[in-house]
Amino acid sequence: MKRVVSGIKPSGELTIGNYLGAMKGWAENQHKEGYENFFFIANLHAITVRQDPEQLHKRTVDIVAWLITSGVDPNRSVIFVQSMIPAHSEICWILNNYVTMGELGKMTQYKDKSSKGGKDGQIVGLFDYPVLMAGDVLLYDADEIPVGVDQVQHVELARTIAQRFNNLHGETFKVPKATLSANTSKIMSLNDPLKKMSKSESVESYVAMDDDYDVIIRKFKRAVTDSENLIKRSDDKPALSNLLSIYSGFSGKSIEEIENDYSGQGYGKFKSDLGELVAGALRDWQTRFSEIRNNDERLDNVIREGNAKAETLANEKLRIVKDKLGLH
């Protein structure tokens, strides 16, 4: 049996980038023989940026509802909330002693933010959160971590930490590997195909899961494209390649099939059809989401049962770690 562990951060509106890069794959993975899945809301990670407490709580529950809406079945997968499992915070402190300042200083997000705002002004949580990420997966003996390409570096750090601990104290942690979706592991901005789709950018640069039908149509019509009005994926056409990935993710068609469908047609028709495809899918999901989100009893039960299953495993792993270190 292989165990898959992955999390999603409730730091803002969910976008189709979150869906295609994570949630869609999570739902599909449930149907693979011999896999068990643990999916969590990474709300401890969210507080590296100042949050409104009420909004943070609301978005945490929203994501649970969106996971169910997108096909993650609580009867097949464990859905839990990170902050409700104290072992996550405790293992982070322990694992801090198995990673160096130099290794953390090379992490992309810290490098980017410190280069813009200076190192001295960065909070410790931003510097240290890759260690918490390592603990998130090592607590559960994860075999595979489904991530976008921008998170592979963090999985590599988790592997390094696990191997370092195992070498010093004997076999304790499984060494996980990152797994990527074939076409949609990283969805880019509609305004700038060199930037990841993010809710922190312009509202026109991303499609939120709760955007209105007409808004979605407009955003895709305005999405930037490349020179040469030809529907063909290539490295020198990043904007079109990104739109093709989105089309593939929502239609289930391969990139090659989509290219053949639009042979001899231009960007206008392609972007119009893509907008209608995404808007239609999200309109149906939004109706389903509202039903699930308004059922407080069901969501409370999903979270409580998921937390109980996760905590049992996390506490057992933490006990083993503490025994090895004389912390019992």
C-alpha positions, 0 to 999 in steps of 0.5 A: 500500500502506497500512501499519498500526502499533500496539502493546500493553503487557505491563504486566499481564493481558490483558483483553477490553478489550485484545482488543476495543479492539486485537487483534480489529481487528488480526486483521480488518485483515489481510484488507483489500486493500492493507494491511501490518501491524506489531504490536509488544509495547511492553515499553519502555513497560511499565517506566514502572511498576516491573516484575518482570523475569521476569513482564515477559518472560513477559507479553511472550511471552504477548502474542505467543501471544495475538495468534496465538490471536486471529487475527493471522497472522505470515505476514500481519503482522509481530509484533515486540518493541519493546525488541529494536529499538534504533532505537526508543530512539534515535529517541526521544532525537532526537525529544525535540528536536522537542517542548516541555515544554508539549506533553508536560505536556498529555498526559492520563496525565501530567496525571492522575498528576501531579495525584494524586501531584504533579509532582515525584515523577513519573518522566521516563519517564511524562512522555516516553513519548509521544515514544517512542510517536511514534517507534514509528510514525514509524520505519515510515512508518505510514499508520494507527494503530489506537487507542482513543479515549484514545490519539488525543491521542498520535497527534496529538502524533506528527503534530505532531512529524512535521510539525515535523521535516519543515518543518525538514529536508524530507520525512522522516516520513509523517504518520499518522492515528488509526483507531478501531473503530466500537463497541469502541475503548474498553471500560469497567469492569464496576464503573464505566462512566466508567472504562476497563477496566483490570487496575489496578482491582478484579478484579471490574471487568475480564474477563481473557483467562485467567479461568475460565468460571464467574468470567466468568459471575459478573462479568457477572452482577454488572456494574453497570447503569443505571436503567430495565430496558430494553435500549437504548443511549443516552448516559444509560445508559453501563453498558448501552451498554458491555455492548452494545459487548462483546456486539457485539464478541463476537457480530458483531451490530450494537447494533441487532440486539442491542436487537431480540433483547432487546426486552421482556426485562430486564437479568438475561437479557441479562447472563446471555447475555452472560456465557455468550457471552464465557465460551464464546469465551474457553474455546475460545481458552484451549485454543488459547492453551495449545497455542501458548504451549507451543511455544517454537520456534514463538514464538521463530521468530515473534519473530525473523522479525518483529524482523528485518523491523521492524529493517530498516525502522527502521534505514533510517529512522533512518539517513535521520534521522541523515544529515539531522542530521549524526549519521552 
